[in-house]
Amino acid sequence: TWKYGHKKEFMEMMEETNHVYSLLKENMDQGAEYVLTNAHRRSVLLKVNARELYHISRLREDATAQWDIRRTAGAMSRLAKEVMPLTCLLIGGKDSYSEIYEDIFGKPPKLSPPE
């Protein structure tokens, strides 16, 4: 919802940005994305190994991470669990590690992350 009545101006700016982006894309393919705003969605292809994915998950699924990033990291973890269920058994935010561990092994870990 738009509480402050600037939806029209915002949408006009997005349209103008999209227009400028398309003009730049024709002439300078690699640099055009720099004109896009944070409100634009971008597709990203990321290649990581399991250790790197665990690291991303620990940081970006944590309760202190921004909600949209948390959602994206959670989706990445869920997809990885489908193809590597044993490898990704303990994947999740650092704030939920102890809970994940206890759910799997029936007892808390010997060491828990600081709260």
PEKAGI-V724968 format. One record per residue. N is the residue number from 1. RES is the residue in three letters. PHI is phi in degrees with one decimal (NA if undefined). PSI is psi in radians with two decimals (999 if undefined). Layout:
# PEKAGI-V724968
n/res/phi/psi
N/RES/PHI/PSI
N/RES/PHI/PSI
This chain:
# PEKAGI-V724968
n/res/phi/psi
1/THR/NA/2.63
2/TRP/-107.6/1.76
3/LYS/-78.6/-0.48
4/TYR/-107.4/0.15
5/GLY/71.9/0.46
6/HIS/-112.5/0.31
7/LYS/-60.5/-0.76
8/LYS/-59.2/-0.84
9/GLU/-63.9/-0.71
10/PHE/-61.7/-0.84
11/MET/-64.6/-0.65
12/GLU/-62.6/-0.74
13/MET/-65.6/-0.69
14/MET/-63.2/-0.75
15/GLU/-62.7/-0.76
16/GLU/-63.7/-0.74
17/THR/-62.5/-0.75
18/ASN/-61.0/-0.69
19/HIS/-64.3/-0.84
20/VAL/-62.1/-0.72
21/TYR/-58.1/-0.81
22/SER/-64.4/-0.64
23/LEU/-65.3/-0.78
24/LEU/-66.5/-0.66
25/LYS/-60.0/-0.63
26/GLU/-65.0/-0.61
27/ASN/-102.7/-0.50
28/MET/-143.8/1.15
29/ASP/-36.2/-0.88
30/GLN/-70.8/-0.54
31/GLY/-94.6/-0.12
32/ALA/-61.5/-0.60
33/GLU/-65.3/-0.30
34/TYR/-68.3/-0.29
35/VAL/-84.8/-0.26
36/LEU/-70.2/2.63
37/THR/-90.6/3.03
38/ASN/-68.2/-0.32
39/ALA/-78.3/-0.27
40/HIS/-78.7/2.43
41/ARG/-88.0/2.42
42/ARG/-125.5/2.50
43/SER/-86.1/2.40
44/VAL/-132.4/2.35
45/LEU/-104.8/2.12
46/LEU/-122.1/2.24
47/LYS/-114.2/2.06
48/VAL/-136.9/2.77
49/ASN/-93.3/3.09
50/ALA/-62.5/-0.70
51/ARG/-62.3/-0.75
52/GLU/-65.6/-0.68
53/LEU/-65.4/-0.70
54/TYR/-58.0/-0.77
55/HIS/-62.7/-0.82
56/ILE/-58.3/-0.80
57/SER/-61.4/-0.81
58/ARG/-57.3/-0.72
59/LEU/-81.7/-0.75
60/ARG/-95.4/-0.18
61/GLU/-99.4/0.00
62/ASP/-68.0/2.65
63/ALA/-60.6/-0.39
64/THR/-82.9/-0.16
65/ALA/-76.6/2.71
66/GLN/-63.2/2.47
67/TRP/-55.8/-0.72
68/ASP/-69.9/-0.68
69/ILE/-67.1/-0.70
70/ARG/-59.6/-0.74
71/ARG/-64.4/-0.77
72/THR/-64.6/-0.78
73/ALA/-63.4/-0.67
74/GLY/-63.1/-0.70
75/ALA/-64.8/-0.71
76/MET/-61.5/-0.77
77/SER/-64.2/-0.75
78/ARG/-61.4/-0.75
79/LEU/-63.5/-0.73
80/ALA/-64.7/-0.67
81/LYS/-63.0/-0.52
82/GLU/-66.3/-0.63
83/VAL/-100.3/-0.33
84/MET/-136.5/1.11
85/PRO/-60.0/-0.70
86/LEU/-73.2/-0.74
87/THR/-62.5/-0.64
88/CYS/-99.3/0.36
89/LEU/-55.7/-0.71
90/LEU/-104.9/0.27
91/ILE/-70.8/2.49
92/GLY/157.3/3.06
93/GLY/-64.4/2.66
94/LYS/-63.9/-0.45
95/ASP/-73.5/-0.33
96/SER/-108.3/0.08
97/TYR/-55.8/-0.86
98/SER/-59.9/-0.72
99/GLU/-65.9/-0.77
100/ILE/-61.2/-0.82
101/TYR/-59.3/-0.83
102/GLU/-65.8/-0.64
103/ASP/-60.8/-0.64
104/ILE/-82.3/-0.82
105/PHE/-101.8/-0.10
106/GLY/75.8/0.15
107/LYS/-152.0/2.71
108/PRO/-70.5/2.72
109/PRO/-67.7/2.71
110/LYS/-63.2/-0.64
111/LEU/-119.9/2.33
112/SER/-117.7/2.59
113/PRO/-62.4/2.61
114/PRO/-63.8/2.62
115/GLU/-92.8/999
